[in-house]
């Protein structure tokens, strides 16, 4: 067996239509695919994100495993962002709640928010620390 990379990250939500609207606003574009369910409501929406067109899907929360704990949980995917502070600030302004505060890790900074639908959304960006340079990033990623 060989894992070859992520195909689709799926967030399970109670209201796919509301989550689709929220992520459309956040990402600045509509999903590339939606699936209607009984009564015509959206039960699945898929967005393509970033340089490599990673897939973020929103699916009906009734697909959650039996016994799933209430509250935020699951895996955390950290999305690389160009402007960490602006993105973190915008997410909180849109109603996402801070779950893990901005934390520096050498030349990088990470944080996690809980979207309004209970999913953990991680961010990773460049730290605004002047003593770390792009040269440091080039050396560490070249190895």
Secondary structure, DSSP 8 states (H G I E B T S, - for coil): -------EEEEEES-HHHHHHHHHHHHTS--SEEEE-GGG-EEEEEEEETTTTEEEEEEEGGGS-TT--SSSEEEEEEEE-S-HHHHHHHHHHTT-EEEEEEEEETTEEEEEEE-TTSEEEEEEEE---TT--HHHHHHHHH-
